[in-house]
Amino acid sequence: MQVYSNDRYVAPLHRVLANRQNARYSAPFFLNPPYSTDCMPLPTLGLPVYNKVNWGDFRRRRFEGDYADVGKEIQIAQFRASS
């Protein structure tokens, strides 16, 4: 959504704090486009601040970073267009 919305909706930083007094329940929900999808800002939202991102390539590179030390983990910010 961050890319599609041209930074109108920015992904929040996700952090969880442990609490020993209360049980923690989690109900994650993930909605992802098909791997063949090229994501880019919607043209009605002004000049694009992101270059085109292929979702399958992005997820593959994130997955590789989860299971190997490939240096810095890929982030959506790496697809920002040059000013």
Backbone as a printed PyTorch tensor [residue, N CA C, xyz], in Angstrom:
tensor([[[  0.8170,  -1.1940,   0.0000],
         [  0.0000,   0.0000,   0.0000],
         [  0.8610,   1.2590,   0.0000]],

        [[  2.0310,   1.1600,   0.5850],
         [  2.9180,   2.3210,   0.6320],
         [  3.3030,   2.7600,  -0.7800]],

        [[  3.6210,   1.8080,  -1.6370],
         [  3.9910,   2.1410,  -3.0180],
         [  2.7590,   2.5770,  -3.7970]],

        [[  1.6770,   1.7930,  -3.7450],
         [  0.4570,   2.1420,  -4.4740],
         [ -0.0460,   3.5420,  -4.1110]],

        [[  0.0260,   3.8930,  -2.8200],
         [ -0.5200,   5.1760,  -2.3530],
         [  0.4720,   6.3230,  -2.4730]],

        [[  1.6690,   6.0490,  -3.0240],
         [  2.6720,   7.1020,  -3.2090],
         [  3.0370,   7.7570,  -1.8720]],

        [[  3.1710,   6.9280,  -0.8410],
         [  3.5200,   7.3260,   0.5430],
         [  2.3640,   7.9610,   1.3190]],

        [[  1.1550,   7.9110,   0.7850],
         [  0.0130,   8.4160,   1.5550],
         [ -0.2460,   7.5070,   2.7540]],

        [[ -0.0870,   6.2060,   2.5660],
         [ -0.2220,   5.2250,   3.6440],
         [  1.1310,   4.5540,   3.8240]],

        [[  1.8370,   4.9110,   4.8770],
         [  3.1800,   4.4010,   5.1280],
         [  3.0980,   3.2170,   6.0920]],

        [[  3.8550,   2.1750,   5.7970],
         [  3.8780,   0.9910,   6.6540],
         [  4.4320,   1.3640,   8.0310]],

        [[  3.7250,   0.9720,   9.1020],
         [  4.2030,   1.3010,  10.4410],
         [  5.3640,   0.4080,  10.8570]],

        [[  6.1980,   0.9210,  11.7420],
         [  7.2580,   0.1190,  12.3360],
         [  6.5960,  -0.8640,  13.2970]],

        [[  6.9020,  -2.1390,  13.1680],
         [  6.2430,  -3.1680,  13.9830],
         [  7.1710,  -3.6220,  15.1040]],

        [[  6.7380,  -3.4070,  16.3080],
         [  7.4930,  -3.8500,  17.4870],
         [  6.5120,  -4.4060,  18.5130]],

        [[  6.9180,  -5.4660,  19.1990],
         [  6.0780,  -6.0910,  20.2130],
         [  6.8100,  -6.0320,  21.5480]],

        [[  6.1100,  -5.6000,  22.5720],
         [  6.6720,  -5.5640,  23.9210],
         [  6.1550,  -6.7600,  24.7110]],

        [[  7.0500,  -7.4420,  25.3900],
         [  6.6600,  -8.5870,  26.2160],
         [  5.9550,  -8.1020,  27.4800]],

        [[  4.9360,  -8.8290,  27.8970],
         [  4.1980,  -8.5190,  29.1160],
         [  3.9990,  -9.8230,  29.8690]],

        [[  4.6640,  -9.9750,  30.9960],
         [  4.6160, -11.2370,  31.7410],
         [  3.3140, -11.4100,  32.5240]],

        [[  2.5500, -10.3420,  32.7370],
         [  1.3010, -10.4370,  33.5070],
         [  0.1000, -10.8680,  32.6580]],

        [[  0.1000, -10.5870,  31.3900],
         [ -1.0550, -10.8810,  30.5450],
         [ -0.6650, -11.7600,  29.3640]],

        [[ -1.5930, -12.6160,  28.9710],
         [ -1.3770, -13.4440,  27.7900],
         [ -1.4370, -12.5550,  26.5600]],

        [[ -0.6690, -12.9150,  25.5800],
         [ -0.6610, -12.1410,  24.3340],
         [ -1.3070, -12.9690,  23.2420]],

        [[ -2.2630, -12.3760,  22.5570],
         [ -2.9310, -13.0320,  21.4470],
         [ -2.6090, -12.2690,  20.1730]],

        [[ -2.4270, -13.0010,  19.1110],
         [ -2.0840, -12.3830,  17.8510],
         [ -2.9660, -12.9520,  16.7480]],

        [[ -3.4530, -12.0890,  15.8720],
         [ -4.2640, -12.5160,  14.7350],
         [ -3.7420, -11.8080,  13.4830]],

        [[ -2.6080, -12.2670,  12.9640],
         [ -2.0400, -11.5890,  11.8000],
         [ -2.8860, -11.8150,  10.5490]],

        [[ -2.8580, -10.8350,   9.6900],
         [ -3.5570, -10.9270,   8.4100],
         [ -2.6460, -10.3190,   7.3490]],

        [[ -2.3940, -11.0630,   6.3020],
         [ -1.5380, -10.5910,   5.2310],
         [ -2.2950, -10.7010,   3.9130]],

        [[ -2.2600,  -9.6350,   3.1470],
         [ -2.8670,  -9.6240,   1.8270],
         [ -1.7920,  -9.1640,   0.8530]],

        [[ -1.3820, -10.0610,  -0.0100],
         [ -0.3080,  -9.7590,  -0.9490],
         [ -0.7890,  -9.9190,  -2.3790]],

        [[ -0.2590,  -9.1190,  -3.2840],
         [ -0.6170,  -9.2880,  -4.7000],
         [  0.0450, -10.5450,  -5.2590]],

        [[ -0.3880, -11.0160,  -6.4350],
         [  0.2930, -12.1500,  -7.0780],
         [  1.7600, -11.8020,  -7.3390]],

        [[  2.6170, -12.8090,  -7.3480],
         [  4.0510, -12.5760,  -7.5290],
         [  4.3890, -11.9120,  -8.8630]],

        [[  3.5350, -12.0330,  -9.8510],
         [  3.8010, -11.4280, -11.1570],
         [  3.4540,  -9.9350, -11.2050]],

        [[  2.9080,  -9.3910, -10.1300],
         [  2.4370,  -8.0030, -10.1130],
         [  3.5820,  -6.9960, -10.0490]],

        [[  3.5150,  -6.0050, -10.9280],
         [  4.4120,  -4.8630, -10.8540],
         [  3.6800,  -3.7630, -10.0900]],

        [[  4.2000,  -3.3920,  -8.9380],
         [  3.5730,  -2.3710,  -8.0950],
         [  4.1980,  -1.0150,  -8.3920]],

        [[  3.3510,  -0.0020,  -8.5040],
         [  3.8180,   1.3660,  -8.7390],
         [  2.7510,   2.3170,  -8.2240]],

        [[  3.1360,   3.5490,  -7.9110],
         [  2.1420,   4.5070,  -7.4250],
         [  1.0180,   4.7170,  -8.4410]],

        [[ -0.1920,   4.8920,  -7.9290],
         [ -1.3310,   5.1740,  -8.8000],
         [ -1.1080,   6.5150,  -9.4890]],

        [[ -1.3790,   6.6010, -10.7800],
         [ -1.0860,   7.8350, -11.5220],
         [ -1.8850,   9.0500, -11.0610]],

        [[ -2.9900,   8.8370, -10.3750],
         [ -3.8080,   9.9650,  -9.9160],
         [ -3.2480,  10.6360,  -8.6630]],

        [[ -2.1450,  10.1180,  -8.1210],
         [ -1.5980,  10.6430,  -6.8640],
         [ -0.3790,  11.5340,  -7.0700]],

        [[ -0.2260,  12.1040,  -8.2430],
         [  0.8770,  13.0320,  -8.4890],
         [  2.1280,  12.3370,  -8.9720]],

        [[  3.2380,  13.0830,  -8.9080],
         [  4.5200,  12.5220,  -9.3430],
         [  4.8790,  11.3210,  -8.4880]],

        [[  5.2610,  10.2160,  -9.1150],
         [  5.5790,   9.0100,  -8.3360],
         [  6.8510,   9.1850,  -7.5090]],

        [[  6.7870,   8.7360,  -6.2660],
         [  7.9760,   8.7610,  -5.4110],
         [  8.6520,   7.3830,  -5.3720]],

        [[  8.0560,   6.3980,  -6.0650],
         [  8.6430,   5.0590,  -6.1470],
         [  8.7820,   4.6270,  -7.5930]],

        [[  9.8310,   3.8810,  -7.8630],
         [  9.9750,   3.2060,  -9.1430],
         [  9.1330,   1.9370,  -9.1010]],

        [[  8.9340,   1.3210, -10.2440],
         [  8.1700,   0.0780, -10.3110],
         [  8.8750,  -1.0020,  -9.4890]],

        [[  8.0870,  -1.7740,  -8.7260],
         [  8.5940,  -2.8660,  -7.8940],
         [  7.8620,  -4.1350,  -8.2980]],

        [[  8.5910,  -5.1620,  -8.7370],
         [  7.9480,  -6.4420,  -9.0030],
         [  7.7890,  -7.1640,  -7.6740]],

        [[  6.5490,  -7.4790,  -7.3150],
         [  6.2690,  -8.0530,  -5.9930],
         [  6.9850,  -9.3890,  -5.7870]],

        [[  7.0190, -10.2500,  -6.8000],
         [  7.6860, -11.5440,  -6.6600],
         [  9.1760, -11.3920,  -6.4140]],

        [[  9.8180, -10.4760,  -7.1330],
         [ 11.2430, -10.2270,  -6.9320],
         [ 11.5010,  -9.6690,  -5.5380]],

        [[ 10.6620,  -8.7340,  -5.1110],
         [ 10.8100,  -8.1470,  -3.7750],
         [ 10.6720,  -9.2110,  -2.6920]],

        [[  9.6200, -10.0430,  -2.7760],
         [  9.4000, -11.0820,  -1.7500],
         [ 10.5290, -12.1140,  -1.7730]],

        [[ 11.0080, -12.4900,  -2.9700],
         [ 12.1090, -13.4610,  -3.0490],
         [ 13.3470, -12.9230,  -2.3440]],

        [[ 13.6570, -11.6580,  -2.6050],
         [ 14.8360, -11.0620,  -1.9800],
         [ 14.6510, -10.9190,  -0.4710]],

        [[ 13.4260, -10.6220,  -0.0150],
         [ 13.1750, -10.5770,   1.4340],
         [ 13.3270, -11.9660,   2.0450]],

        [[ 12.8000, -12.9770,   1.3740],
         [ 12.8880, -14.3610,   1.8400],
         [ 14.3450, -14.7950,   1.9590]],

        [[ 15.1400, -14.4650,   0.9430],
         [ 16.5660, -14.8280,   0.9790],
         [ 17.2500, -14.1810,   2.1730]],

        [[ 16.8690, -12.9680,   2.5010],
         [ 17.4430, -12.2830,   3.6550],
         [ 17.0410, -12.9090,   4.9790]],

        [[ 15.8720, -13.6050,   5.0050],
         [ 15.4170, -14.2730,   6.2250],
         [ 16.2520, -15.5110,   6.5480]],

        [[ 16.8420, -16.1250,   5.5230],
         [ 17.5180, -17.4100,   5.7190],
         [ 19.0060, -17.3950,   5.3990]],

        [[ 19.5410, -16.2320,   5.0960],
         [ 20.9690, -16.1380,   4.8160],
         [ 21.4440, -14.7410,   5.1990]],

        [[ 22.7050, -14.6400,   5.5100],
         [ 23.2780, -13.3310,   5.8130],
         [ 23.7100, -12.7130,   4.4920]],

        [[ 22.8260, -11.9010,   3.9310],
         [ 23.1140, -11.2670,   2.6430],
         [ 23.3850,  -9.7770,   2.8260]],

        [[ 23.7740,  -9.4060,   4.0280],
         [ 24.0310,  -8.0000,   4.3010],
         [ 22.7610,  -7.2990,   4.7370]],

        [[ 22.5640,  -6.1000,   4.2500],
         [ 21.3990,  -5.3120,   4.6270],
         [ 20.1350,  -5.8820,   3.9870]],

        [[ 19.0750,  -6.0500,   4.7890],
         [ 17.8090,  -6.5750,   4.2900],
         [ 17.1550,  -5.5810,   3.3340]],

        [[ 16.5700,  -6.0810,   2.2570],
         [ 15.9130,  -5.2160,   1.2800],
         [ 14.7020,  -4.5340,   1.9170]],

        [[ 14.5270,  -3.2740,   1.6180],
         [ 13.4170,  -2.4850,   2.1390],
         [ 12.7160,  -1.7840,   0.9770]],

        [[ 11.4490,  -1.4700,   1.1410],
         [ 10.6940,  -0.7860,   0.1020],
         [ 11.3170,   0.5690,  -0.2140]],

        [[ 11.9530,   1.1960,   0.7650],
         [ 12.5860,   2.5040,   0.5530],
         [ 13.6710,   2.4610,  -0.5230]],

        [[ 14.2270,   1.2880,  -0.7770],
         [ 15.2550,   1.1640,  -1.8040],
         [ 14.6920,   1.3770,  -3.2140]],

        [[ 13.3710,   1.4060,  -3.3510],
         [ 12.7380,   1.6070,  -4.6410],
         [ 12.2520,   3.0510,  -4.8230]],

        [[ 12.6150,   3.9170,  -3.8870],
         [ 12.2040,   5.3250,  -4.0320],
         [ 12.8580,   5.9160,  -5.2720]],

        [[ 12.0980,   6.7270,  -5.9840],
         [ 12.6030,   7.3880,  -7.1820],
         [ 13.5720,   8.4830,  -6.7600]],

        [[ 14.5350,   8.7610,  -7.6000],
         [ 15.4860,   9.8420,  -7.3210],
         [ 14.7740,  11.1770,  -7.4310]],

        [[ 15.1380,  12.1080,  -6.5770],
         [ 14.5050,  13.4330,  -6.6000],
         [ 15.1150,  14.2800,  -7.6830]]])
